[in-house]
Amino acid sequence: MARDRRDRGTLDLLSWEPPELVHRFDEKRVRSSSMRARIAQAVSETCKESGRTRDEIAEAMSAWLGEEVSRAMLDAYASPAREAHTISYLRLLALVHVTGDIRLLQMGAEIFGQSVIEDRWLPWVEVGQLADRRDEINGAFDAARRAARRGVRG
């Protein structure tokens, strides 16, 4: 009888994948000719993928906001054909709160060349900024040193 001698306490480094830092909608799922329709499709995707019914989502949004949000309102927000019923920013925040779907915020941030990331990654962003600054300083230092050497030589 063969014994399994694999070390189960050691991680398989080749199978490791970095965590997803920025959460986005699948572009095919929210592709549209207008931002209004794209937002509606994103609201629809969020509702579908939340694991809750639209009635439950509307009820939780109402509780969080302290104002009535009905299923009919959610249906209108999720319909690209209902152009007069685009979700307000406050209600979008309530939808993010209730569903936990940050992709709704990311979609807006991307318009301005920004990304929404978890706070826990911010120190690493700062490390990257400092590394960029270090590289700039090292480059300037090396250029100044070369210029100084040329000046000393004559």
N, CA, C and O atoms as a GROMACS GRO file, in nm:
protein
  616
    1MET      N    1   0.084  -0.117   0.000
    1MET     CA    2   0.000   0.000   0.000
    1MET      C    3   0.089   0.124   0.000
    1MET      O    4   0.172   0.142   0.089
    2ALA      N    5   0.072   0.209  -0.100
    2ALA     CA    6   0.154   0.330  -0.113
    2ALA      C    7   0.103   0.437  -0.017
    2ALA      O    8  -0.017   0.456   0.002
    3ARG      N    9   0.200   0.508   0.044
    3ARG     CA   10   0.163   0.617   0.135
    3ARG      C   11   0.178   0.750   0.063
    3ARG      O   12   0.269   0.770  -0.018
    4ASP      N   13   0.088   0.839   0.094
    4ASP     CA   14   0.093   0.974   0.035
    4ASP      C   15   0.193   1.055   0.116
    4ASP      O   16   0.169   1.084   0.233
    5ARG      N   17   0.306   1.093   0.055
    5ARG     CA   18   0.412   1.163   0.126
    5ARG      C   19   0.415   1.313   0.095
    5ARG      O   20   0.512   1.382   0.130
    6ARG      N   21   0.311   1.364   0.030
    6ARG     CA   22   0.311   1.507  -0.001
    6ARG      C   23   0.303   1.590   0.126
    6ARG      O   24   0.238   1.553   0.223
    7ASP      N   25   0.370   1.702   0.122
    7ASP     CA   26   0.367   1.796   0.234
    7ASP      C   27   0.244   1.885   0.216
    7ASP      O   28   0.244   1.975   0.131
    8ARG      N   29   0.143   1.860   0.293
    8ARG     CA   30   0.018   1.936   0.280
    8ARG      C   31   0.026   2.073   0.347
    8ARG      O   32  -0.067   2.152   0.334
    9GLY      N   33   0.132   2.101   0.417
    9GLY     CA   34   0.148   2.230   0.484
    9GLY      C   35   0.218   2.334   0.398
    9GLY      O   36   0.225   2.451   0.436
   10THR      N   37   0.270   2.292   0.282
   10THR     CA   38   0.342   2.383   0.194
   10THR      C   39   0.250   2.429   0.082
   10THR      O   40   0.182   2.348   0.018
   11LEU      N   41   0.248   2.559   0.058
   11LEU     CA   42   0.164   2.614  -0.047
   11LEU      C   43   0.224   2.583  -0.184
   11LEU      O   44   0.346   2.578  -0.200
   12ASP      N   45   0.139   2.564  -0.282
   12ASP     CA   46   0.183   2.544  -0.420
   12ASP      C   47   0.199   2.683  -0.482
   12ASP      O   48   0.101   2.745  -0.521
   13LEU      N   49   0.322   2.730  -0.491
   13LEU     CA   50   0.348   2.866  -0.539
   13LEU      C   51   0.312   2.884  -0.686
   13LEU      O   52   0.280   2.996  -0.727
   14LEU      N   53   0.316   2.779  -0.764
   14LEU     CA   54   0.284   2.791  -0.905
   14LEU      C   55   0.135   2.807  -0.930
   14LEU      O   56   0.094   2.855  -1.036
   15SER      N   57   0.053   2.767  -0.834
   15SER     CA   58  -0.092   2.779  -0.853
   15SER      C   59  -0.146   2.909  -0.793
   15SER      O   60  -0.266   2.937  -0.804
   16TRP      N   61  -0.060   2.987  -0.729
   16TRP     CA   62  -0.104   3.111  -0.665
   16TRP      C   63  -0.141   3.215  -0.769
   16TRP      O   64  -0.070   3.234  -0.868
   17GLU      N   65  -0.251   3.283  -0.746
   17GLU     CA   66  -0.293   3.393  -0.832
   17GLU      C   67  -0.312   3.514  -0.743
   17GLU      O   68  -0.367   3.502  -0.633
   18PRO      N   69  -0.268   3.631  -0.787
   18PRO     CA   70  -0.286   3.750  -0.704
   18PRO      C   71  -0.435   3.781  -0.689
   18PRO      O   72  -0.514   3.749  -0.777
   19PRO      N   73  -0.473   3.843  -0.578
   19PRO     CA   74  -0.614   3.877  -0.560
   19PRO      C   75  -0.656   3.985  -0.659
   19PRO      O   76  -0.574   4.066  -0.702
   20GLU      N   77  -0.782   3.984  -0.693
   20GLU     CA   78  -0.836   4.086  -0.783
   20GLU      C   79  -0.847   4.217  -0.706
   20GLU      O   80  -0.922   4.225  -0.609
   21LEU      N   81  -0.772   4.318  -0.748
   21LEU     CA   82  -0.772   4.445  -0.678
   21LEU      C   83  -0.888   4.534  -0.719
   21LEU      O   84  -0.946   4.604  -0.636
   22VAL      N   85  -0.920   4.532  -0.846
   22VAL     CA   86  -1.026   4.617  -0.899
   22VAL      C   87  -1.136   4.527  -0.955
   22VAL      O   88  -1.110   4.442  -1.040
   23HIS      N   89  -1.256   4.546  -0.907
   23HIS     CA   90  -1.370   4.463  -0.949
   23HIS      C   91  -1.447   4.538  -1.057
   23HIS      O   92  -1.491   4.652  -1.036
   24ARG      N   93  -1.463   4.475  -1.172
   24ARG     CA   94  -1.531   4.536  -1.287
   24ARG      C   95  -1.640   4.442  -1.339
   24ARG      O   96  -1.634   4.321  -1.321
   25PHE      N   97  -1.738   4.504  -1.405
   25PHE     CA   98  -1.838   4.424  -1.476
   25PHE      C   99  -1.773   4.366  -1.601
   25PHE      O  100  -1.682   4.427  -1.659
   26ASP      N  101  -1.818   4.249  -1.643
   26ASP     CA  102  -1.778   4.194  -1.771
   26ASP      C  103  -1.828   4.291  -1.878
   26ASP      O  104  -1.948   4.319  -1.885
   27GLU      N  105  -1.738   4.341  -1.958
   27GLU     CA  106  -1.772   4.444  -2.057
   27GLU      C  107  -1.886   4.401  -2.148
   27GLU      O  108  -1.968   4.484  -2.188
   28LYS      N  109  -1.893   4.274  -2.182
   28LYS     CA  110  -1.999   4.224  -2.270
   28LYS      C  111  -2.136   4.236  -2.205
   28LYS      O  112  -2.238   4.250  -2.273
   29ARG      N  113  -2.139   4.230  -2.072
   29ARG     CA  114  -2.267   4.231  -1.999
   29ARG      C  115  -2.324   4.371  -1.981
   29ARG      O  116  -2.444   4.386  -1.958
   30VAL      N  117  -2.240   4.473  -1.992
   30VAL     CA  118  -2.290   4.610  -1.971
   30VAL      C  119  -2.258   4.701  -2.091
   30VAL      O  120  -2.261   4.824  -2.077
   31ARG      N  121  -2.230   4.643  -2.204
   31ARG     CA  122  -2.201   4.722  -2.325
   31ARG      C  123  -2.328   4.792  -2.370
   31ARG      O  124  -2.436   4.732  -2.375
   32SER      N  125  -2.314   4.920  -2.402
   32SER     CA  126  -2.430   4.997  -2.445
   32SER      C  127  -2.384   5.123  -2.518
   32SER      O  128  -2.269   5.164  -2.507
   33SER      N  129  -2.477   5.183  -2.590
   33SER     CA  130  -2.444   5.305  -2.665
   33SER      C  131  -2.452   5.430  -2.579
   33SER      O  132  -2.401   5.535  -2.619
   34SER      N  133  -2.513   5.421  -2.462
   34SER     CA  134  -2.522   5.539  -2.375
   34SER      C  135  -2.486   5.502  -2.232
   34SER      O  136  -2.502   5.387  -2.190
   35MET      N  137  -2.439   5.600  -2.157
   35MET     CA  138  -2.405   5.577  -2.017
   35MET      C  139  -2.530   5.541  -1.937
   35MET      O  140  -2.525   5.456  -1.847
   36ARG      N  141  -2.641   5.604  -1.970
   36ARG     CA  142  -2.767   5.576  -1.899
   36ARG      C  143  -2.805   5.428  -1.912
   36ARG      O  144  -2.842   5.364  -1.814
   37ALA      N  145  -2.796   5.375  -2.034
   37ALA     CA  146  -2.830   5.234  -2.057
   37ALA      C  147  -2.727   5.142  -1.991
   37ALA      O  148  -2.762   5.035  -1.941
   38ARG      N  149  -2.602   5.183  -1.991
   38ARG     CA  150  -2.496   5.104  -1.927
   38ARG      C  151  -2.520   5.094  -1.776
   38ARG      O  152  -2.502   4.987  -1.718
   39ILE      N  153  -2.560   5.203  -1.715
   39ILE     CA  154  -2.592   5.202  -1.572
   39ILE      C  155  -2.710   5.110  -1.545
   39ILE      O  156  -2.708   5.033  -1.449
   40ALA      N  157  -2.812   5.117  -1.630
   40ALA     CA  158  -2.928   5.029  -1.613
   40ALA      C  159  -2.887   4.882  -1.622
   40ALA      O  160  -2.933   4.800  -1.543
   41GLN      N  161  -2.801   4.850  -1.717
   41GLN     CA  162  -2.755   4.712  -1.730
   41GLN      C  163  -2.673   4.670  -1.609
   41GLN      O  164  -2.681   4.555  -1.565
   42ALA      N  165  -2.594   4.761  -1.555
   42ALA     CA  166  -2.514   4.730  -1.436
   42ALA      C  167  -2.605   4.706  -1.316
   42ALA      O  168  -2.581   4.614  -1.238
   43VAL      N  169  -2.708   4.787  -1.301
   43VAL     CA  170  -2.805   4.766  -1.192
   43VAL      C  171  -2.870   4.630  -1.207
   43VAL      O  172  -2.887   4.556  -1.110
   44SER      N  173  -2.908   4.595  -1.330
   44SER     CA  174  -2.970   4.466  -1.356
   44SER      C  175  -2.875   4.351  -1.320
   44SER      O  176  -2.916   4.255  -1.256
   45GLU      N  177  -2.750   4.361  -1.363
   45GLU     CA  178  -2.650   4.258  -1.332
   45GLU      C  179  -2.631   4.243  -1.181
   45GLU      O  180  -2.625   4.132  -1.128
   46THR      N  181  -2.622   4.355  -1.113
   46THR     CA  182  -2.603   4.351  -0.968
   46THR      C  183  -2.719   4.281  -0.901
   46THR      O  184  -2.699   4.197  -0.813
   47CYS      N  185  -2.839   4.314  -0.941
   47CYS     CA  186  -2.957   4.249  -0.882
   47CYS      C  187  -2.959   4.099  -0.910
   47CYS      O  188  -2.986   4.019  -0.821
   48LYS      N  189  -2.929   4.062  -1.034
   48LYS     CA  190  -2.929   3.920  -1.071
   48LYS      C  191  -2.826   3.841  -0.992
   48LYS      O  192  -2.853   3.730  -0.947
   49GLU      N  193  -2.707   3.900  -0.975
   49GLU     CA  194  -2.596   3.826  -0.912
   49GLU      C  195  -2.594   3.835  -0.760
   49GLU      O  196  -2.510   3.773  -0.696
   50SER      N  197  -2.685   3.911  -0.703
   50SER     CA  198  -2.682   3.933  -0.558
   50SER      C  199  -2.727   3.813  -0.475
   50SER      O  200  -2.693   3.801  -0.358
   51GLY      N  201  -2.803   3.725  -0.537
   51GLY     CA  202  -2.856   3.612  -0.461
   51GLY      C  203  -2.983   3.647  -0.384
   51GLY      O  204  -3.033   3.565  -0.307
   52ARG      N  205  -3.033   3.766  -0.406
   52ARG     CA  206  -3.157   3.812  -0.340
   52ARG      C  207  -3.258   3.848  -0.448
   52ARG      O  208  -3.223   3.876  -0.562
   53THR      N  209  -3.384   3.848  -0.408
   53THR     CA  210  -3.487   3.893  -0.501
   53THR      C  211  -3.487   4.045  -0.504
   53THR      O  212  -3.434   4.110  -0.414
   54ARG      N  213  -3.545   4.101  -0.608
   54ARG     CA  214  -3.554   4.247  -0.615
   54ARG      C  215  -3.641   4.302  -0.502
   54ARG      O  216  -3.617   4.413  -0.454
   55ASP      N  217  -3.741   4.226  -0.461
   55ASP     CA  218  -3.822   4.269  -0.346
   55ASP      C  219  -3.736   4.280  -0.220
   55ASP      O  220  -3.747   4.378  -0.146
   56GLU      N  221  -3.650   4.181  -0.197
   56GLU     CA  222  -3.561   4.184  -0.080
   56GLU      C  223  -3.461   4.299  -0.089
   56GLU      O  224  -3.433   4.366   0.011
   57ILE      N  225  -3.408   4.321  -0.208
   57ILE     CA  226  -3.313   4.430  -0.227
   57ILE      C  227  -3.381   4.564  -0.201
   57ILE      O  228  -3.326   4.649  -0.130
   58ALA      N  229  -3.500   4.582  -0.257
   58ALA     CA  230  -3.574   4.707  -0.238
   58ALA      C  231  -3.605   4.730  -0.091
   58ALA      O  232  -3.593   4.843  -0.042
   59GLU      N  233  -3.644   4.626  -0.021
   59GLU     CA  234  -3.674   4.638   0.122
   59GLU      C  235  -3.550   4.678   0.202
   59GLU      O  236  -3.557   4.764   0.290
   60ALA      N  237  -3.437   4.616   0.172
   60ALA     CA  238  -3.313   4.648   0.243
   60ALA      C  239  -3.265   4.790   0.208
   60ALA      O  240  -3.214   4.861   0.295
   61MET      N  241  -3.280   4.830   0.083
   61MET     CA  242  -3.244   4.966   0.045
   61MET      C  243  -3.332   5.067   0.118
   61MET      O  244  -3.283   5.170   0.165
   62SER      N  245  -3.461   5.038   0.128
   62SER     CA  246  -3.554   5.127   0.198
   62SER      C  247  -3.514   5.143   0.344
   62SER      O  248  -3.515   5.254   0.397
   63ALA      N  249  -3.478   5.033   0.407
   63ALA     CA  250  -3.436   5.037   0.548
   63ALA      C  251  -3.309   5.120   0.564
   63ALA      O  252  -3.298   5.199   0.658
   64TRP      N  253  -3.214   5.102   0.474
   64TRP     CA  254  -3.087   5.174   0.484
   64TRP      C  255  -3.105   5.323   0.458
   64TRP      O  256  -3.043   5.407   0.524
   65LEU      N  257  -3.189   5.356   0.360
   65LEU     CA  258  -3.211   5.495   0.324
   65LEU      C  259  -3.310   5.568   0.415
   65LEU      O  260  -3.302   5.690   0.432
   66GLY      N  261  -3.401   5.492   0.474
   66GLY     CA  262  -3.508   5.555   0.551
   66GLY      C  263  -3.614   5.616   0.462
   66GLY      O  264  -3.686   5.707   0.503
   67GLU      N  265  -3.624   5.566   0.340
   67GLU     CA  266  -3.727   5.610   0.245
   67GLU      C  267  -3.766   5.492   0.159
   67GLU      O  268  -3.692   5.394   0.148
   68GLU      N  269  -3.883   5.501   0.100
   68GLU     CA  270  -3.938   5.390   0.024
   68GLU      C  271  -3.866   5.370  -0.110
   68GLU      O  272  -3.852   5.462  -0.189
   69VAL      N  273  -3.820   5.247  -0.132
   69VAL     CA  274  -3.770   5.201  -0.261
   69VAL      C  275  -3.850   5.074  -0.292
   69VAL      O  276  -3.844   4.977  -0.216
   70SER      N  277  -3.922   5.076  -0.401
   70SER     CA  278  -4.005   4.961  -0.434
   70SER      C  279  -3.938   4.873  -0.540
   70SER      O  280  -3.841   4.913  -0.604
   71ARG      N  281  -3.993   4.755  -0.554
   71ARG     CA  282  -3.943   4.666  -0.659
   71ARG      C  283  -3.964   4.730  -0.796
   71ARG      O  284  -3.880   4.717  -0.885
   72ALA      N  285  -4.076   4.798  -0.813
   72ALA     CA  286  -4.105   4.865  -0.941
   72ALA      C  287  -3.998   4.969  -0.973
   72ALA      O  288  -3.959   4.985  -1.088
   73MET      N  289  -3.951   5.039  -0.870
   73MET     CA  290  -3.843   5.137  -0.891
   73MET      C  291  -3.715   5.066  -0.935
   73MET      O  292  -3.648   5.110  -1.029
   74LEU      N  293  -3.681   4.956  -0.868
   74LEU     CA  294  -3.563   4.879  -0.908
   74LEU      C  295  -3.575   4.828  -1.050
   74LEU      O  296  -3.479   4.831  -1.127
   75ASP      N  297  -3.695   4.780  -1.085
   75ASP     CA  298  -3.719   4.733  -1.222
   75ASP      C  299  -3.696   4.845  -1.322
   75ASP      O  300  -3.637   4.824  -1.428
   76ALA      N  301  -3.742   4.966  -1.288
   76ALA     CA  302  -3.723   5.081  -1.378
   76ALA      C  303  -3.575   5.119  -1.387
   76ALA      O  304  -3.526   5.149  -1.496
   77TYR      N  305  -3.504   5.117  -1.273
   77TYR     CA  306  -3.361   5.149  -1.274
   77TYR      C  307  -3.282   5.048  -1.358
   77TYR      O  308  -3.180   5.082  -1.416
   78ALA      N  309  -3.330   4.924  -1.363
   78ALA     CA  310  -3.259   4.816  -1.432
   78ALA      C  311  -3.301   4.803  -1.578
   78ALA      O  312  -3.252   4.714  -1.649
   79SER      N  313  -3.389   4.890  -1.624
   79SER     CA  314  -3.436   4.880  -1.762
   79SER      C  315  -3.376   4.990  -1.849
   79SER      O  316  -3.402   5.108  -1.827
   80PRO      N  317  -3.296   4.952  -1.948
   80PRO     CA  318  -3.240   5.053  -2.039
   80PRO      C  319  -3.348   5.131  -2.115
   80PRO      O  320  -3.324   5.243  -2.159
   81ALA      N  321  -3.465   5.072  -2.131
   81ALA     CA  322  -3.573   5.137  -2.204
   81ALA      C  323  -3.640   5.249  -2.122
   81ALA      O  324  -3.705   5.336  -2.179
   82ARG      N  325  -3.623   5.246  -1.991
   82ARG     CA  326  -3.687   5.347  -1.904
   82ARG      C  327  -3.590   5.461  -1.879
   82ARG      O  328  -3.539   5.476  -1.768
   83GLU      N  329  -3.564   5.541  -1.981
   83GLU     CA  330  -3.464   5.646  -1.976
   83GLU      C  331  -3.492   5.752  -1.871
   83GLU      O  332  -3.398   5.816  -1.822
   84ALA      N  333  -3.616   5.773  -1.835
   84ALA     CA  334  -3.650   5.876  -1.736
   84ALA      C  335  -3.630   5.827  -1.593
   84ALA      O  336  -3.655   5.902  -1.498
   85HIS      N  337  -3.584   5.704  -1.577
   85HIS     CA  338  -3.573   5.646  -1.443
   85HIS      C  339  -3.431   5.598  -1.413
   85HIS      O  340  -3.413   5.482  -1.374
   86THR      N  341  -3.333   5.682  -1.429
   86THR     CA  342  -3.196   5.648  -1.394
   86THR      C  343  -3.181   5.655  -1.243
   86THR      O  344  -3.232   5.747  -1.179
   87ILE      N  345  -3.111   5.558  -1.185
   87ILE     CA  346  -3.093   5.553  -1.040
   87ILE      C  347  -3.014   5.675  -0.992
   87ILE      O  348  -2.916   5.716  -1.055
   88SER      N  349  -3.056   5.731  -0.880
   88SER     CA  350  -2.983   5.845  -0.822
   88SER      C  351  -2.856   5.794  -0.754
   88SER      O  352  -2.843   5.675  -0.724
   89TYR      N  353  -2.765   5.885  -0.729
   89TYR     CA  354  -2.639   5.847  -0.664
   89TYR      C  355  -2.665   5.790  -0.525
   89TYR      O  356  -2.604   5.690  -0.487
   90LEU      N  357  -2.753   5.852  -0.450
   90LEU     CA  358  -2.782   5.804  -0.316
   90LEU      C  359  -2.841   5.663  -0.319
   90LEU      O  360  -2.804   5.578  -0.237
   91ARG      N  361  -2.929   5.638  -0.411
   91ARG     CA  362  -2.987   5.504  -0.422
   91ARG      C  363  -2.885   5.404  -0.477
   91ARG      O  364  -2.889   5.286  -0.441
   92LEU      N  365  -2.795   5.450  -0.562
   92LEU     CA  366  -2.687   5.364  -0.609
   92LEU      C  367  -2.601   5.322  -0.489
   92LEU      O  368  -2.562   5.205  -0.478
   93LEU      N  369  -2.570   5.418  -0.400
   93LEU     CA  370  -2.494   5.384  -0.280
   93LEU      C  371  -2.569   5.283  -0.194
   93LEU      O  372  -2.508   5.192  -0.138
   94ALA      N  373  -2.699   5.299  -0.183
   94ALA     CA  374  -2.780   5.203  -0.107
   94ALA      C  375  -2.773   5.065  -0.172
   94ALA      O  376  -2.765   4.964  -0.102
   95LEU      N  377  -2.777   5.060  -0.304
   95LEU     CA  378  -2.768   4.932  -0.375
   95LEU      C  379  -2.633   4.867  -0.352
   95LEU      O  380  -2.624   4.746  -0.333
   96VAL      N  381  -2.527   4.947  -0.354
   96VAL     CA  382  -2.393   4.894  -0.324
   96VAL      C  383  -2.389   4.841  -0.181
   96VAL      O  384  -2.337   4.732  -0.156
   97HIS      N  385  -2.445   4.917  -0.088
   97HIS     CA  386  -2.446   4.875   0.052
   97HIS      C  387  -2.520   4.742   0.068
   97HIS      O  388  -2.471   4.652   0.137
   98VAL      N  389  -2.634   4.730   0.007
   98VAL     CA  390  -2.718   4.611   0.024
   98VAL      C  391  -2.660   4.489  -0.045
   98VAL      O  392  -2.665   4.378   0.008
   99THR      N  393  -2.603   4.508  -0.164
   99THR     CA  394  -2.552   4.394  -0.242
   99THR      C  395  -2.403   4.370  -0.222
   99THR      O  396  -2.354   4.260  -0.248
  100GLY      N  397  -2.331   4.474  -0.177
  100GLY     CA  398  -2.186   4.461  -0.164
  100GLY      C  399  -2.115   4.466  -0.298
  100GLY      O  400  -1.996   4.434  -0.306
  101ASP      N  401  -2.184   4.507  -0.404
  101ASP     CA  402  -2.127   4.506  -0.539
  101ASP      C  403  -2.057   4.639  -0.569
  101ASP      O  404  -2.120   4.736  -0.609
  102ILE      N  405  -1.928   4.640  -0.548
  102ILE     CA  406  -1.845   4.759  -0.568
  102ILE      C  407  -1.830   4.792  -0.716
  102ILE      O  408  -1.791   4.903  -0.751
  103ARG      N  409  -1.860   4.698  -0.803
  103ARG     CA  410  -1.845   4.722  -0.947
  103ARG      C  411  -1.925   4.843  -0.993
  103ARG      O  412  -1.888   4.909  -1.090
  104LEU      N  413  -2.036   4.871  -0.924
  104LEU     CA  414  -2.116   4.988  -0.959
  104LEU      C  415  -2.036   5.117  -0.940
  104LEU      O  416  -2.044   5.208  -1.022
  105LEU      N  417  -1.959   5.124  -0.832
  105LEU     CA  418  -1.875   5.242  -0.808
  105LEU      C  419  -1.758   5.245  -0.906
  105LEU      O  420  -1.722   5.352  -0.956
  106GLN      N  421  -1.700   5.130  -0.935
  106GLN     CA  422  -1.586   5.121  -1.027
  106GLN      C  423  -1.625   5.170  -1.165
  106GLN      O  424  -1.546   5.238  -1.231
  107MET      N  425  -1.744   5.137  -1.209
  107MET     CA  426  -1.788   5.178  -1.341
  107MET      C  427  -1.785   5.331  -1.354
  107MET      O  428  -1.744   5.384  -1.458
  108GLY      N  429  -1.827   5.401  -1.250
  108GLY     CA  430  -1.823   5.546  -1.251
  108GLY      C  431  -1.681   5.599  -1.240
  108GLY      O  432  -1.646   5.696  -1.308
  109ALA      N  433  -1.599   5.537  -1.157
  109ALA     CA  434  -1.461   5.583  -1.137
  109ALA      C  435  -1.380   5.573  -1.266
  109ALA      O  436  -1.295   5.658  -1.293
  110GLU      N  437  -1.406   5.469  -1.345
  110GLU     CA  438  -1.330   5.447  -1.469
  110GLU      C  439  -1.347   5.560  -1.569
  110GLU      O  440  -1.256   5.586  -1.649
  111ILE      N  441  -1.459   5.628  -1.566
  111ILE     CA  442  -1.482   5.740  -1.656
  111ILE      C  443  -1.374   5.846  -1.637
  111ILE      O  444  -1.337   5.916  -1.731
  112PHE      N  445  -1.325   5.857  -1.513
  112PHE     CA  446  -1.228   5.960  -1.478
  112PHE      C  447  -1.087   5.905  -1.461
  112PHE      O  448  -1.000   5.970  -1.402
  113GLY      N  449  -1.065   5.783  -1.513
  113GLY     CA  450  -0.932   5.724  -1.507
  113GLY      C  451  -0.891   5.684  -1.366
  113GLY      O  452  -0.772   5.685  -1.333
  114GLN      N  453  -0.987   5.649  -1.283
  114GLN     CA  454  -0.961   5.612  -1.144
  114GLN      C  455  -1.004   5.468  -1.121
  114GLN      O  456  -1.068   5.405  -1.205
  115SER      N  457  -0.966   5.416  -1.004
  115SER     CA  458  -1.006   5.281  -0.965
  115SER      C  459  -1.050   5.281  -0.820
  115SER      O  460  -1.003   5.360  -0.739
  116VAL      N  461  -1.142   5.192  -0.790
  116VAL     CA  462  -1.190   5.172  -0.654
  116VAL      C  463  -1.122   5.047  -0.601
  116VAL      O  464  -1.138   4.938  -0.656
  117ILE      N  465  -1.045   5.062  -0.493
  117ILE     CA  466  -0.979   4.948  -0.431
  117ILE      C  467  -1.009   4.947  -0.282
  117ILE      O  468  -1.049   5.048  -0.224
  118GLU      N  469  -0.989   4.832  -0.220
  118GLU     CA  470  -1.009   4.821  -0.076
  118GLU      C  471  -0.903   4.902  -0.002
  118GLU      O  472  -0.789   4.912  -0.047
  119ASP      N  473  -0.941   4.958   0.111
  119ASP     CA  474  -0.848   5.037   0.192
  119ASP      C  475  -0.723   4.960   0.231
  119ASP      O  476  -0.617   5.019   0.247
  120ARG      N  477  -0.735   4.829   0.247
  120ARG     CA  478  -0.619   4.750   0.291
  120ARG      C  479  -0.505   4.752   0.190
  120ARG      O  480  -0.391   4.720   0.226
  121TRP      N  481  -0.534   4.788   0.063
  121TRP     CA  482  -0.429   4.793  -0.038
  121TRP      C  483  -0.364   4.930  -0.046
  121TRP      O  484  -0.263   4.945  -0.116
  122LEU      N  485  -0.417   5.031   0.020
  122LEU     CA  486  -0.362   5.166   0.010
  122LEU      C  487  -0.216   5.178   0.054
  122LEU      O  488  -0.140   5.249  -0.011
  123PRO      N  489  -0.174   5.110   0.161
  123PRO     CA  490  -0.031   5.118   0.195
  123PRO      C  491   0.059   5.068   0.082
  123PRO      O  492   0.170   5.119   0.064
  124TRP      N  493   0.013   4.968   0.007
  124TRP     CA  494   0.093   4.916  -0.104
  124TRP      C  495   0.094   5.013  -0.221
  124TRP      O  496   0.191   5.019  -0.296
  125VAL      N  497  -0.013   5.087  -0.238
  125VAL     CA  498  -0.014   5.192  -0.340
  125VAL      C  499   0.091   5.297  -0.304
  125VAL      O  500   0.164   5.345  -0.390
  126GLU      N  501   0.097   5.332  -0.176
  126GLU     CA  502   0.197   5.428  -0.131
  126GLU      C  503   0.338   5.374  -0.153
  126GLU      O  504   0.428   5.449  -0.193
  127VAL      N  505   0.359   5.246  -0.128
  127VAL     CA  506   0.490   5.185  -0.155
  127VAL      C  507   0.525   5.200  -0.303
  127VAL      O  508   0.640   5.233  -0.336
  128GLY      N  509   0.430   5.178  -0.390
  128GLY     CA  510   0.454   5.194  -0.533
  128GLY      C  511   0.486   5.338  -0.570
  128GLY      O  512   0.573   5.364  -0.652
  129GLN      N  513   0.414   5.432  -0.508
  129GLN     CA  514   0.443   5.574  -0.533
  129GLN      C  515   0.584   5.609  -0.486
  129GLN      O  516   0.658   5.679  -0.556
  130LEU      N  517   0.621   5.561  -0.369
  130LEU     CA  518   0.755   5.588  -0.318
  130LEU      C  519   0.862   5.524  -0.406
  130LEU      O  520   0.968   5.584  -0.426
  131ALA      N  521   0.836   5.405  -0.457
  131ALA     CA  522   0.932   5.340  -0.546
  131ALA      C  523   0.949   5.421  -0.674
  131ALA      O  524   1.060   5.435  -0.725
  132ASP      N  525   0.839   5.473  -0.727
  132ASP     CA  526   0.849   5.559  -0.846
  132ASP      C  527   0.932   5.683  -0.815
  132ASP      O  528   1.017   5.723  -0.896
  133ARG      N  529   0.908   5.744  -0.700
  133ARG     CA  530   0.984   5.864  -0.662
  133ARG      C  531   1.132   5.831  -0.642
  133ARG      O  532   1.219   5.907  -0.683
  134ARG      N  533   1.159   5.715  -0.579
  134ARG     CA  534   1.297   5.671  -0.560
  134ARG      C  535   1.367   5.656  -0.695
  134ARG      O  536   1.482   5.698  -0.711
  135ASP      N  537   1.298   5.596  -0.792
  135ASP     CA  538   1.357   5.578  -0.925
  135ASP      C  539   1.386   5.713  -0.990
  135ASP      O  540   1.489   5.729  -1.056
  136GLU      N  541   1.296   5.810  -0.972
  136GLU     CA  542   1.320   5.945  -1.027
  136GLU      C  543   1.443   6.008  -0.962
  136GLU      O  544   1.528   6.065  -1.030
  137ILE      N  545   1.452   5.996  -0.830
  137ILE     CA  546   1.565   6.054  -0.757
  137ILE      C  547   1.695   5.985  -0.796
  137ILE      O  548   1.796   6.051  -0.819
  138ASN      N  549   1.693   5.852  -0.805
  138ASN     CA  550   1.813   5.779  -0.846
  138ASN      C  551   1.856   5.818  -0.986
  138ASN      O  552   1.976   5.833  -1.012
  139GLY      N  553   1.761   5.836  -1.076
  139GLY     CA  554   1.794   5.879  -1.212
  139GLY      C  555   1.856   6.018  -1.213
  139GLY      O  556   1.954   6.042  -1.283
  140ALA      N  557   1.799   6.109  -1.134
  140ALA     CA  558   1.854   6.245  -1.126
  140ALA      C  559   1.992   6.242  -1.061
  140ALA      O  560   2.082   6.315  -1.103
  141PHE      N  561   2.009   6.158  -0.959
  141PHE     CA  562   2.139   6.145  -0.892
  141PHE      C  563   2.244   6.094  -0.989
  141PHE      O  564   2.355   6.147  -0.996
  142ASP      N  565   2.209   5.989  -1.064
  142ASP     CA  566   2.304   5.932  -1.160
  142ASP      C  567   2.341   6.034  -1.268
  142ASP      O  568   2.458   6.044  -1.306
  143ALA      N  569   2.245   6.110  -1.317
  143ALA     CA  570   2.273   6.213  -1.418
  143ALA      C  571   2.363   6.321  -1.361
  143ALA      O  572   2.456   6.366  -1.428
  144ALA      N  573   2.336   6.364  -1.237
  144ALA     CA  574   2.419   6.467  -1.174
  144ALA      C  575   2.561   6.415  -1.151
  144ALA      O  576   2.658   6.488  -1.170
  145ARG      N  577   2.572   6.289  -1.110
  145ARG     CA  578   2.705   6.230  -1.087
  145ARG      C  579   2.785   6.224  -1.217
  145ARG      O  580   2.904   6.255  -1.219
  146ARG      N  581   2.719   6.183  -1.327
  146ARG     CA  582   2.788   6.179  -1.457
  146ARG      C  583   2.832   6.319  -1.499
  146ARG      O  584   2.943   6.338  -1.549
  147ALA      N  585   2.744   6.417  -1.478
  147ALA     CA  586   2.778   6.555  -1.514
  147ALA      C  587   2.893   6.605  -1.428
  147ALA      O  588   2.982   6.674  -1.478
  148ALA      N  589   2.893   6.571  -1.301
  148ALA     CA  590   3.000   6.614  -1.212
  148ALA      C  591   3.133   6.552  -1.253
  148ALA      O  592   3.236   6.618  -1.250
  149ARG      N  593   3.129   6.426  -1.291
  149ARG     CA  594   3.253   6.359  -1.335
  149ARG      C  595   3.308   6.423  -1.462
  149ARG      O  596   3.429   6.441  -1.476
  150ARG      N  597   3.219   6.457  -1.552
  150ARG     CA  598   3.264   6.524  -1.676
  150ARG      C  599   3.324   6.661  -1.642
  150ARG      O  600   3.421   6.703  -1.705
  151GLY      N  601   3.267   6.728  -1.545
  151GLY     CA  602   3.317   6.859  -1.505
  151GLY      C  603   3.452   6.851  -1.437
  151GLY      O  604   3.536   6.939  -1.456
  152VAL      N  605   3.476   6.747  -1.360
  152VAL     CA  606   3.603   6.730  -1.289
  152VAL      C  607   3.711   6.695  -1.389
  152VAL      O  608   3.824   6.743  -1.377
  153ARG      N  609   3.678   6.614  -1.486
  153ARG     CA  610   3.778   6.572  -1.586
  153ARG      C  611   3.817   6.685  -1.680
  153ARG      O  612   3.926   6.686  -1.737
  154GLY      N  613   3.730   6.774  -1.695
  154GLY     CA  614   3.774   6.879  -1.769
  154GLY      C  615   3.731   6.948  -1.879
  154GLY      O  616   3.797   7.042  -1.923
   0.00000   0.00000   0.00000
